[in-house]
């Protein structure tokens, strides 16, 4: 869906629903960044980065954490740290690490992905996972790691499922990595601390620049030894930043202040889904968190997308649209988007 996003370079933007990555730091966050005490993070002496890593590790129940520029990089570092050349990681067909990260594990790490069909609720069937694990035989790549994503397409993996997956992985001697780019959306939806979700995994990647609203940055969390090795991979991948405390200070602030407010995004997504779902011809998947999927009849899909763009509503997709609520979308913008969408169908009645 990413290549199909529309832009409003020639139109006044009413609301940007393309992704929760489009948020911009407000005055408070900009001041936090301006006032950040910095050092050289490659030498591991940037105090703001060190505070962020320590705070996040404690918050999620890990020994250590590593700050990096992007979630794509923290996921890749996690895979490279868990796996060696010729190893294999099991992953969902819809997972970001498999589908949207440029094949980095295979290209840069010689790690073979073993994709597994995602179920309608976003899970991987336990039987499918078990069947995909290779025998200990030199004809096969070594099955080393199982990577899950939560949320995945806005869907939340149940806690009971995570417990079952962990039990299977431990039994079959697989390590577990979580792409938790939107882990806190899952936490808020389930009403459980993020550490309880993260506790089922050996490593977790979290994004600071999606719903939480920091301008840049992600974290990889794991054991002290794991992160020590991950730090070497970050250097090789060019992820070692110098006075990164300006960004890390924003990351710590959003972890402290922007988690609970994710419930507002979930509410706005529900309101958006109800409004769009009331329009003739649109098929809307009820959201669990902050992502709404809308199927548009092919006969009007291009015209509808053009109408939205012309009226300042940014979304991704055409026949299958993705609308994402976030920090910079309020109730009035949701209502405006519904009204603009309704005008399109009323004009064709």
C-alpha positions in Angstrom: 0.0 0.0 0.0 2.9 2.4 0.6 3.5 3.2 -3.1 -0.1 4.1 -3.6 -0.3 7.0 -1.2 -1.7 10.2 -2.5 -0.3 13.7 -1.8 -1.8 17.1 -1.6 1.0 19.3 -3.0 -1.6 21.4 -4.8 -4.4 21.2 -2.3 -4.9 22.4 1.3 -4.6 19.5 3.6 -7.6 18.9 5.8 -6.4 15.6 7.4 -3.5 13.3 6.7 -4.6 9.6 7.3 -1.7 8.1 5.3 0.1 6.8 8.3 0.9 7.5 12.0 4.4 8.3 10.8 3.4 11.7 9.6 3.1 13.4 13.0 5.1 16.5 13.6 6.6 17.6 16.9 4.7 20.3 18.7 6.1 23.2 20.7 6.6 21.1 23.9 8.5 18.3 22.1 10.6 20.8 20.1 11.6 22.5 23.4 12.6 19.1 24.9 14.8 18.5 21.8 16.3 21.9 22.0 17.2 21.5 25.7 18.6 18.0 25.3 22.0 17.3 26.8 24.1 15.6 24.2 27.3 13.7 23.7 28.7 11.2 21.2 26.5 8.1 21.1 29.0 6.1 19.1 31.3 6.5 22.1 28.3 5.6 24.2 28.5 8.9 26.1 25.4 10.8 24.9 23.5 11.2 28.2 20.1 11.6 26.6 20.5 8.4 24.5 21.7 6.5 27.6 18.7 7.7 29.6 16.3 6.7 26.8 17.8 3.2 26.5 17.8 2.6 30.3 14.2 3.9 30.7 12.8 1.9 27.8 14.6 -1.3 29.0 13.1 -0.9 32.5 9.7 -0.1 31.1 9.6 -3.2 28.9 11.4 -5.6 31.3 14.7 -6.1 29.4 18.3 -5.8 30.5 19.3 -3.4 27.8 18.2 -1.4 24.7 19.7 0.1 21.6 18.6 3.4 19.9 18.6 3.4 16.1 17.3 5.6 13.3 14.4 3.4 12.1 12.3 0.4 12.8 13.5 -1.2 9.6 17.0 -1.0 11.1 16.1 -2.3 14.6 14.3 -5.2 13.0 17.2 -6.0 10.7 19.7 -5.7 13.6 17.5 -8.1 15.6 17.4 -10.7 12.8 21.2 -10.3 12.2 21.9 -10.8 15.9 19.8 -13.8 16.3 20.8 -15.6 13.0 23.9 -16.4 11.1 24.4 -16.9 7.3 22.4 -19.9 6.2 19.9 -19.7 9.1 16.2 -19.2 8.6 13.6 -17.1 10.3 9.9 -18.0 10.3 7.6 -15.0 9.6 4.1 -14.1 8.4 3.4 -13.4 4.8 1.9 -10.0 5.9 4.7 -9.1 8.3 6.5 -5.9 7.8 9.9 -7.5 8.2 9.2 -9.8 5.3 7.1 -7.7 3.0 8.0 -4.1 3.5 11.7 -3.9 4.5 13.4 -4.5 1.2 14.4 -8.1 1.9 17.2 -6.8 4.1 17.6 -10.0 6.1 18.2 -12.0 2.9 20.2 -9.4 1.1 22.4 -8.2 3.9 22.4 -11.2 6.3 22.0 -14.2 4.0 19.1 -15.2 6.3 16.4 -17.2 4.6 12.9 -16.1 5.3 10.3 -18.9 5.6 6.9 -17.1 5.1 3.8 -18.5 6.7 0.2 -17.6 5.8 -1.3 -15.2 8.3 -4.8 -16.1 9.6 -7.6 -13.5 9.3 -6.9 -12.3 12.8 -3.2 -11.7 12.0 -1.9 -14.8 13.9 0.2 -17.7 12.5 -1.5 -21.0 13.1 0.6 -23.1 15.6 0.3 -26.1 13.3 1.7 -24.0 10.4 4.6 -22.8 12.5 5.4 -26.4 13.6 5.2 -27.7 10.0 7.6 -25.0 8.8 10.4 -25.8 11.2 13.1 -27.7 9.4 14.7 -30.9 10.6 18.3 -30.9 11.8 19.6 -31.9 8.5 22.3 -30.2 6.3 19.9 -30.3 3.3 17.9 -27.5 5.0 18.5 -24.0 6.3 18.7 -24.0 10.1 15.4 -22.8 11.6 16.6 -20.3 14.2 14.0 -17.7 14.9 10.3 -16.9 14.8 9.4 -13.3 14.2 5.9 -11.9 15.0 4.3 -8.5 14.6 1.9 -6.8 17.1 -0.1 -5.0 16.1 -0.2 -6.4 12.5 -2.4 -4.4 10.1 -3.9 -2.8 13.2 -4.9 -6.3 14.7 -3.9 -7.2 18.2 -2.5 -10.7 19.0 -4.2 -12.2 22.0 -2.2 -12.7 25.1 -3.3 -16.4 25.2 -1.9 -16.8 21.7 1.4 -15.3 22.7 1.7 -17.8 25.5 1.0 -20.7 23.2 3.5 -19.4 20.6 6.2 -19.0 23.2 5.7 -22.5 24.5 6.0 -23.9 21.0 9.1 -21.9 20.3 10.8 -22.9 23.5 10.0 -26.6 22.8 11.4 -26.4 19.3 14.4 -24.3 20.4 13.5 -21.2 18.4 14.3 -17.7 19.5 11.5 -15.1 19.4 11.6 -11.6 18.0 8.7 -9.1 18.0 8.3 -6.3 15.6 6.5 -4.1 18.1 6.4 -1.0 16.0 2.9 -0.4 17.4 3.3 -2.5 20.5 1.8 0.3 22.7 -1.4 0.3 20.6 -1.7 -3.4 21.4 -1.0 -2.7 25.1 -3.6 0.1 25.3 -6.2 -2.0 23.4 -5.6 -5.1 25.7 -5.4 -3.0 28.9 -2.1 -4.7 29.9 1.4 -3.2 30.4 3.5 -3.4 27.3 6.1 -5.4 29.4 3.6 -8.3 29.7 3.4 -8.5 25.9 7.2 -8.1 25.5 7.9 -10.7 28.1 7.1 -13.5 25.7 10.0 -12.5 23.4 13.8 -12.6 23.4 14.0 -9.3 21.6 11.5 -6.5 20.7 11.7 -3.6 18.3 9.6 -0.6 19.1 9.0 2.5 17.0 9.0 6.0 18.6 7.9 7.8 15.5 4.6 6.2 14.7 1.6 6.8 17.1 3.8 8.0 19.9 4.8 11.0 17.9 8.5 11.4 18.1 10.1 12.7 14.9 12.7 9.9 14.4 13.9 6.7 16.0 13.3 3.2 17.2 14.6 0.9 19.9 15.8 -2.7 20.0 15.5 -4.4 23.4 17.0 -7.6 24.7 19.5 -9.1 27.1 22.7 -7.3 27.8 24.8 -9.7 25.7 22.3 -9.5 22.9 22.3 -5.7 22.7 26.1 -5.7 23.0 26.3 -7.8 19.8 23.5 -5.7 18.2 25.5 -2.6 18.8 28.2 -4.0 16.5 25.6 -4.6 13.8 24.3 -1.1 14.2 27.7 0.3 13.5 28.1 -1.9 10.4 24.7 -0.8 9.0 25.6 2.9 9.5 23.1 3.4 12.3 25.6 4.9 14.7 24.6 8.5 15.2 26.7 11.1 17.0 24.8 13.8 19.0 21.7 11.7 18.8 20.4 12.9 22.2 18.4 15.6 20.4 16.3 12.8 19.0 16.5 10.5 22.0 15.1 13.2 24.3 12.0 13.3 22.2 11.8 9.5 22.4 11.9 9.4 26.1 9.3 12.2 26.3 6.8 10.3 24.2 7.3 7.1 26.1 6.5 9.0 29.3 3.6 11.1 28.0 2.1 9.7 24.8 1.2 6.1 25.5 -2.1 6.4 27.3 -3.4 9.0 24.7 -3.3 6.2 22.0 -6.8 5.4 23.2 -7.9 8.6 21.5 -6.6 7.4 18.2 -8.5 4.1 18.7 -11.7 6.1 19.4 -11.2 8.2 16.3 -10.6 5.1 14.2 -13.9 3.7 15.4 -15.7 6.9 14.6 -14.1 7.0 11.2 -15.1 3.4 10.5 -18.7 4.0 11.5 -19.0 7.1 9.3 -17.4 5.5 6.3 -19.3 2.3 6.8 -22.6 4.1 6.5 -21.8 5.1 2.9 -23.3 3.0 0.1 -20.8 0.6 -1.4 -18.0 1.0 1.0 -17.0 -2.1 3.0 -15.2 -1.2 6.2 -13.3 -3.6 8.5 -14.1 -2.6 12.1 -10.7 -1.4 13.6 -9.2 -2.9 16.7 -6.7 0.0 17.1 -5.9 3.0 14.9 -6.0 1.5 11.3 -9.1 1.4 9.2 -9.3 -0.6 6.0 -11.9 0.4 3.4 -12.9 -1.6 0.3 -14.1 0.7 -2.5 -16.1 -0.6 -5.6 -13.6 -0.7 -8.5 -16.0 1.3 -10.7 -15.7 4.4 -8.5 -12.4 3.8 -6.7 -10.2 6.1 -8.8 -12.8 8.9 -8.7 -13.3 8.5 -5.0 -9.6 8.7 -4.3 -9.3 11.8 -6.5 -12.3 13.4 -4.7 -10.6 12.9 -1.4 -7.3 14.3 -2.6 -9.0 17.3 -4.1 -10.6 18.1 -0.8 -7.5 17.7 1.2 -7.9 14.1 2.6 -4.8 12.0 2.3 -5.0 8.2 2.4 -3.2 5.3 0.9 -4.7 2.8 -1.5 -7.5 3.0 -4.1 -9.7 -0.1 -4.2 -8.4 -1.1 -0.8 -7.8 2.1 1.2 -5.9 2.4 4.5 -6.9 5.2 6.9 -4.7 5.7 10.0 -5.5 7.9 12.9 -2.8 9.5 15.0 -1.6 12.3 17.2 -2.2 15.0 14.6 -5.8 13.9 13.8 -8.6 15.2 16.0 -12.3 14.5 16.1 -13.2 17.5 13.9 -10.8 16.3 11.2 -12.4 12.8 11.4 -15.9 14.3 11.0 -14.7 16.5 8.1 -13.3 13.4 6.3 -16.6 11.6 6.7 -18.5 14.6 5.4 -16.2 14.9 2.4 -16.5 11.2 1.7 -20.3 11.4 2.0 -20.4 14.3 -0.5 -18.9 12.1 -3.2 -21.6 9.5 -2.9 -24.4 12.0 -2.6 -23.2 13.7 -5.8 -23.5 10.4 -7.7 -26.9 9.5 -6.3 
